[in-house]
């Protein structure tokens, strides 16, 4: 493989041996992706490969992503369509095994409008089937190889090409950038060597939590008001403000949960959320309606996000730690409240007032507002954000019910038809771990009873989703 005269161009990957060099470098690069525990070449010469060349497994050692390698100097719009079609012939086989991502590795660049339009079309076709479609062109391969000089050196024996891809020397990870995408890139790199960058990640999380905490405790003067009338515009402004300043911390934490295979950073995540749980809101019964009602909102956003991806990835030890975070307030007669009890404050004292004002139809539940803010952040981390949201919220509701032993918030599982199919498949013993729920049988029975009461009083008869059947579904799945 020869260096190219114009260094701005991607290396000539098509000059590599397709089987002995290009396919192995793609396999090793895929194995470095966050959430992937291993990647292997699928099949040898003469064996049927069912539309793939590489099979990657997740941290549970289950098939998750597959790759198809095309080592060509030119790769047309039609070639892209044919490669996709080659895999789609065997789609059902791979989908049943749990594969949710298809990656087309192409040695050359794909810059023409025809090529890009075909990629867009195939991406949508795959999404419609419940699977993501990615194309790693020559330029993309160079970008993804940049943090991995060891991989480049193993497969491309040229110092000039190594320097072109990775730079003259690898730089250490320092979380100093204000650009979120850069931080997440550095974070992914650090997750490959977590022991080395443990302190950096810890400092990053705690600093982000403190920054967010300072802003919600001391909001800028533009938001320094209290609600004395139904001013919907100001309510929406304040909610958008709180959502925006929470996004960075949420995305960093989700990137950690997704890539932290051994759970090494659970303590740091819990500590960061603990920062947010300090002095968040006064616990007085005679407060003035307004900002105090929603100062918990960023904390709830982060908690929901951790439950969603934590449940999806079965990070139940982290979920358990989050539920036990102490919430402190000087104005409270109780010195220590758990986070689950603290979140209940959003529902206390005219619980829906602020959110009802902020929503045009005046009947949206708080989880509905939270979902609208969260789902855009989750698209980078989950194939089915809505399905994962319902699972996470259901577990969160059970944890909340177990902690408070009386009331359960009016979650989306009560209000959405789409939630029924997801939760009926989800409510099984293996998905409701004993480390979280000591008496799951009686807890689900209590959930059904409270759900029926909520459904009977739901506005406009909207509680037509998953309620009153959780215990029955659980018993039938054993």
C-alpha positions in Angstrom: 0.0 0.0 0.0 1.6 3.2 -1.2 1.3 6.7 0.4 -0.8 9.1 -1.7 0.8 12.3 -3.0 -2.0 14.5 -1.7 -2.1 14.0 2.0 -5.6 15.4 2.4 -7.0 12.3 0.6 -7.8 9.2 2.4 -5.2 6.4 2.1 -5.5 4.0 -0.8 -7.1 1.2 1.3 -8.1 -0.5 -2.0 -4.5 -1.5 -2.5 -4.6 -3.8 0.5 -5.2 -7.5 0.1 -9.0 -7.8 0.5 -8.9 -11.0 2.6 -5.5 -10.8 4.3 -5.3 -7.1 5.1 -8.5 -5.1 4.5 -11.0 -7.4 6.1 -8.7 -7.9 9.2 -8.2 -4.2 9.8 -12.0 -3.6 9.5 -12.6 -6.4 12.0 -10.1 -5.0 14.5 -11.5 -1.5 14.1 -15.0 -2.7 14.7 -13.9 -4.6 17.8 -12.9 -1.2 19.3 -16.4 0.3 19.1 -18.0 1.1 22.4 -20.5 -1.6 23.3 -18.7 -4.3 21.3 -16.9 -7.0 23.2 -15.5 -8.9 20.2 -15.6 -9.0 16.4 -14.6 -12.0 14.3 -14.3 -12.8 10.6 -17.4 -14.8 9.6 -16.5 -17.7 7.4 -13.5 -18.8 5.3 -13.1 -19.4 1.6 -15.8 -21.7 0.3 -18.2 -21.3 3.2 -21.6 -19.5 2.9 -21.5 -16.2 4.7 -25.1 -15.1 4.5 -24.4 -11.5 3.4 -21.7 -10.7 6.0 -17.9 -10.8 6.4 -17.6 -9.8 10.1 -19.8 -10.7 13.1 -19.5 -8.5 16.3 -21.0 -9.4 19.7 -22.1 -7.1 22.5 -21.0 -7.2 26.2 -23.5 -10.0 26.8 -21.7 -12.0 24.1 -24.8 -11.9 21.8 -24.6 -11.0 18.1 -25.2 -7.3 17.7 -23.5 -5.9 14.6 -22.3 -7.3 11.3 -20.0 -6.0 8.6 -19.6 -6.4 4.9 -16.2 -5.5 3.4 -15.7 -4.1 -0.1 -12.1 -3.5 -1.1 -12.5 -1.6 -4.3 -11.1 1.6 -5.8 -14.5 2.6 -7.1 -17.8 1.7 -5.6 -20.9 3.0 -7.4 -24.5 3.8 -6.3 -25.6 0.5 -7.7 -22.8 -1.3 -5.8 -24.1 0.2 -2.6 -27.6 -1.0 -3.4 -26.4 -4.5 -4.3 -24.4 -4.8 -1.1 -27.4 -3.9 1.0 -29.6 -6.3 -1.0 -27.0 -9.1 -0.5 -27.5 -8.7 3.3 -31.3 -8.1 3.2 -31.7 -11.5 1.6 -30.7 -13.0 4.9 -32.1 -10.2 7.1 -34.6 -12.3 9.0 -31.9 -14.8 10.0 -29.6 -12.2 11.5 -32.4 -10.1 13.1 -33.7 -13.2 15.0 -30.2 -13.6 16.5 -30.2 -10.0 17.8 -28.3 -8.2 15.1 -29.3 -4.5 15.1 -26.5 -2.8 13.1 -25.2 -3.4 9.6 -21.9 -1.7 8.5 -20.7 -1.6 4.9 -16.9 -1.1 4.9 -15.7 0.4 1.6 -12.1 1.1 0.8 -12.7 4.2 -1.4 -14.4 7.5 -0.8 -18.2 7.9 -1.5 -18.5 11.6 -2.2 -20.9 11.8 -5.2 -24.5 12.9 -4.7 -25.6 9.6 -6.2 -23.7 7.6 -3.7 -24.8 9.7 -0.8 -28.5 9.6 -1.9 -28.3 5.8 -2.1 -26.9 5.7 1.4 -29.7 7.8 2.7 -32.3 5.6 1.0 -30.7 2.4 2.4 -30.5 3.9 5.8 -34.2 4.6 5.8 -35.0 1.1 4.4 -33.0 -0.5 7.2 -34.5 1.7 9.9 -38.0 0.7 8.7 -37.0 -2.9 9.5 -35.6 -2.0 12.9 -31.9 -2.0 12.1 -29.3 0.7 11.6 -27.3 1.0 8.3 -23.8 2.6 8.3 -21.3 3.0 5.6 -17.6 3.4 6.5 -15.9 4.9 3.5 -12.2 5.4 3.0 -12.4 8.8 4.7 -14.4 7.4 7.6 -12.0 4.6 8.1 -9.1 7.1 8.3 -11.0 9.1 10.9 -11.9 6.0 13.0 -8.4 4.7 12.8 -6.8 7.9 14.0 -6.9 7.1 17.7 -5.5 3.6 17.1 -1.9 3.7 15.8 -1.4 0.2 17.1 -4.0 -1.2 14.7 -2.7 0.8 11.7 0.9 -0.3 12.5 -0.2 -4.0 12.5 -1.8 -3.9 9.1 -0.1 -1.1 7.2 3.7 -1.2 7.3 4.4 2.4 6.4 5.5 5.1 8.8 4.3 7.8 6.3 0.8 6.4 6.1 0.8 5.9 9.9 1.6 9.5 10.4 -1.0 10.6 7.9 -3.7 8.7 9.7 -2.8 9.1 13.3 -0.5 12.1 13.4 3.2 12.2 14.4 2.4 11.2 18.0 -0.6 10.2 19.9 -1.9 12.9 22.3 -3.1 12.0 25.8 -6.8 12.4 26.7 -7.5 15.7 28.4 -11.1 16.7 28.9 -10.5 20.4 28.2 -12.7 21.1 25.2 -16.0 23.0 25.4 -17.2 21.1 22.3 -19.5 18.2 23.3 -18.7 16.1 20.3 -15.0 16.4 21.0 -15.6 15.5 24.6 -17.5 12.4 23.6 -14.8 11.4 21.2 -12.2 11.7 23.9 -14.4 9.8 26.3 -14.8 6.9 23.9 -11.0 6.8 23.5 -10.5 6.9 27.2 -12.9 4.0 27.7 -10.4 1.8 25.8 -7.9 2.4 28.6 -10.1 3.2 31.6 -7.5 2.7 34.3 -5.2 5.3 32.7 -7.9 8.0 32.4 -10.0 7.2 35.5 -9.2 10.4 37.2 -9.9 12.5 34.1 -13.4 10.9 33.7 -14.2 11.4 37.4 -13.2 15.1 37.3 -15.2 15.6 34.1 -18.4 14.1 35.5 -18.2 15.9 38.8 -17.4 19.3 37.2 -20.3 19.0 34.8 -22.6 18.1 37.7 -21.4 21.1 39.7 -21.8 23.4 36.7 -25.4 22.3 36.1 -26.2 22.4 39.8 -24.9 26.0 40.1 -27.1 27.1 37.1 -30.3 25.5 38.4 -29.8 26.9 41.9 -28.8 30.4 40.7 -30.6 30.8 37.4 -29.8 33.8 35.3 -31.9 36.9 35.9 -33.9 36.3 32.8 -35.4 33.2 34.5 -35.5 34.7 38.0 -39.3 34.9 38.2 -42.2 33.1 39.9 -45.5 32.2 38.3 -48.2 34.5 39.4 -50.4 33.8 36.4 -50.7 31.2 33.7 -47.8 32.5 31.5 -47.2 29.6 29.2 -44.4 31.2 27.2 -42.3 31.8 30.2 -42.9 28.2 31.5 -41.8 26.8 28.2 -38.8 29.0 28.1 -37.7 27.9 31.5 -38.2 24.2 30.7 -36.2 24.6 27.5 -33.5 26.3 29.5 -33.3 23.5 32.1 -33.3 20.9 29.3 -30.5 22.6 27.4 -28.1 22.9 30.4 -28.7 19.3 31.2 -27.9 17.8 27.8 -24.2 17.8 28.1 -24.1 15.9 31.4 -26.8 13.5 30.2 -24.9 12.6 27.0 -21.6 12.2 28.8 -23.1 9.9 31.4 -24.9 7.8 28.7 -21.7 7.5 26.7 -20.0 6.1 29.9 -22.8 3.7 30.6 -22.8 2.4 27.1 -19.1 1.8 27.0 -18.2 0.9 30.6 -18.2 -2.9 30.2 -16.9 -3.6 33.7 -18.9 -1.0 35.5 -15.7 0.8 36.7 -17.3 4.2 36.5 -20.5 3.6 38.4 -19.2 5.3 41.5 -18.3 8.4 39.6 -21.7 8.6 37.9 -23.4 8.2 41.3 -21.2 10.9 42.8 -22.0 13.3 39.9 -25.8 12.8 40.5 -25.2 13.2 44.2 -23.9 16.7 43.4 -27.2 17.5 41.7 -29.1 16.1 44.7 -27.7 18.6 47.1 -29.7 21.7 48.1 -31.8 21.3 45.0 -35.1 22.5 46.3 -36.5 23.8 49.6 -38.8 21.4 51.4 -41.3 23.9 52.7 -45.1 23.6 52.4 -45.7 27.3 52.0 -43.5 28.0 49.0 -44.4 30.4 46.2 -45.4 28.5 43.0 -42.8 28.8 40.3 -39.2 28.0 39.9 -38.9 25.8 43.1 -41.3 23.4 41.5 -39.0 22.6 38.7 -35.5 22.9 40.1 -35.6 19.1 40.4 -36.3 18.9 36.7 -32.7 18.4 35.5 -32.1 15.8 38.2 -35.2 13.9 37.0 -34.0 14.2 33.4 -30.6 12.6 34.3 -32.2 10.0 36.5 -34.7 9.0 33.7 -31.8 8.8 31.2 -29.8 6.5 33.5 -32.7 4.2 34.0 -33.5 4.0 30.3 -30.1 3.1 29.1 -29.2 1.3 32.3 -32.2 -1.0 32.0 -31.6 -1.6 28.3 -28.0 -2.6 29.1 -28.9 -4.4 32.3 -26.7 -2.1 34.5 -28.8 -2.9 37.5 -26.1 -2.4 40.1 -25.8 1.2 38.8 -29.6 1.6 38.8 -29.7 0.4 42.4 -27.0 2.9 43.5 -28.9 5.8 41.8 -32.1 5.0 43.7 -30.2 5.2 47.0 -28.5 8.6 46.4 -29.1 10.8 49.5 -31.0 14.0 48.8 -30.3 16.8 51.3 -32.1 20.1 52.1 -31.4 22.3 55.1 -35.1 23.3 55.3 -36.1 19.6 55.7 -36.8 18.1 59.1 -35.4 14.9 57.6 -31.6 14.8 57.3 -31.4 12.1 54.6 -33.9 11.4 51.9 -33.3 9.0 49.0 -33.3 10.2 45.5 -36.6 8.4 44.8 -38.3 10.2 47.7 -36.8 13.5 46.5 -38.1 13.1 43.0 -41.6 12.8 44.6 -41.3 16.5 45.4 -42.1 17.3 41.7 -45.5 15.8 42.3 -46.1 17.4 45.7 -47.9 20.7 46.3 -50.1 21.1 43.2 -47.8 18.6 41.4 -48.8 19.2 37.7 -49.3 22.9 37.9 -46.1 24.2 36.2 -46.2 21.5 33.5 -49.9 21.9 32.8 -49.3 25.6 32.3 -46.4 24.8 29.9 -48.4 22.4 27.8 -51.0 23.6 25.4 -53.5 20.8 26.1 -53.1 21.2 29.9 -53.2 17.5 30.5 -49.7 16.2 29.7 -48.1 14.2 32.5 -44.7 15.1 33.7 -43.1 12.0 32.2 -44.5 13.1 28.8 -42.6 16.4 29.1 -39.5 14.5 30.2 -39.7 12.1 27.3 -39.9 15.0 24.8 -36.7 16.4 26.2 -34.9 13.1 26.6 -35.5 11.2 23.3 -33.4 13.5 21.1 -30.4 12.8 23.4 -31.0 9.0 23.3 -31.0 8.6 19.5 -27.2 8.2 19.6 -27.3 5.4 22.1 -30.3 3.2 21.4 -31.9 1.6 18.4 -35.4 2.0 19.7 -35.4 5.0 22.1 -39.2 4.9 22.7 -39.3 1.2 23.5 -36.3 1.7 25.9 -38.0 4.7 27.5 -41.1 2.6 28.4 -38.9 -0.2 29.8 -36.8 2.2 31.8 -39.8 4.2 33.1 -41.6 1.0 34.1 -38.6 -0.2 36.2 -38.3 3.4 37.6 -41.9 3.3 38.6 -41.5 -0.1 40.4 -38.5 1.2 42.2 -40.4 4.3 43.2 -43.4 2.3 44.4 -41.2 0.0 46.4 -39.5 3.0 48.0 -42.6 5.0 48.8 -45.1 2.1 49.3 -48.1 4.2 48.4 -48.2 6.2 45.2 -47.0 5.7 41.7 -46.6 8.5 39.2 -48.8 8.5 36.1 -46.3 7.2 33.6 -46.6 6.8 29.9 -47.2 3.1 30.3 -50.7 4.1 31.3 -51.3 6.4 28.4 -49.8 4.9 25.3 -51.1 2.0 23.2 -47.6 1.4 21.8 -46.3 0.7 25.2 -48.5 -2.4 25.7 -46.6 -4.7 23.2 -43.2 -3.5 24.5 -44.0 -4.1 28.2 -45.9 -7.3 27.7 -42.7 -8.8 26.2 -40.5 -7.1 28.9 -42.3 -8.1 32.1 -40.5 -11.3 32.7 -38.5 -12.7 35.7 -35.1 -12.2 33.9 -35.9 -8.5 33.3 -37.0 -7.7 36.9 -33.9 -8.6 38.9 -34.0 -9.6 42.5 -31.2 -7.2 43.4 -33.7 -4.4 42.7 -37.0 -6.0 43.8 -37.0 -8.3 46.8 -40.8 -9.1 46.5 -41.6 -8.6 42.8 -44.7 -10.7 42.9 -46.5 -8.6 45.5 -45.0 -5.4 44.1 -46.6 -6.1 40.7 -49.9 -6.8 42.3 -49.7 -3.5 44.1 -48.7 -1.8 40.8 -51.9 -3.2 39.2 -54.1 -2.0 42.0 -52.8 1.6 42.0 -52.8 1.6 38.1 -56.5 0.8 38.1 -57.2 3.7 40.5 -55.2 6.1 38.3 -57.0 4.8 35.2 -60.4 5.3 36.8 -59.5 9.0 37.3 -57.6 9.7 34.2 -58.6 12.8 32.3 -60.6 12.2 29.1 -60.3 8.4 29.6 -56.7 8.5 28.4 -55.4 5.6 30.6 -55.9 2.9 28.0 -52.4 1.6 27.8 -50.5 -0.9 30.0 -52.3 -1.0 33.4 -54.0 -3.7 35.5 -52.2 -6.6 33.8 -48.6 -6.4 34.9 -49.0 -9.2 37.5 -50.9 -11.4 35.1 -48.3 -11.0 32.4 -45.5 -11.7 34.8 -47.1 -14.9 36.2 -47.8 -16.2 32.6 -44.2 -15.7 31.6 -42.7 -18.0 34.3 
